Amino acid sequence: MNTINIFEFVKKAITDSVPDVDSNAINKDTRLSELGIDSVKTVELGVRLEGIFGEEVVLDDWLDEQMEIDDNARYKIDDLVIFIEGALA
């Protein structure tokens, strides 16, 4: 699966988790917080992503990695896509 396909699946999972988010507002530099994704929605998103990509993709692992990054760069969609690519490799 390539980056573009993963990105589209992530967008779909986000819009399914937060229906009032316009999918056109989601790009690689968008942060989860900009989409109104709180901790409860993050759990829901993680369940959806695991359903799409399998048990190899554990959102908690990505969230832990993100804690190591500067606040202004955390939780970007592109980083999530890269994490999923790595988990599926």
Helices and strands as residue ranges (DSSP letters): H 3-17, G 23-25, G 32-35, H 39-53, H 59-66, G 71-73, H 77-88
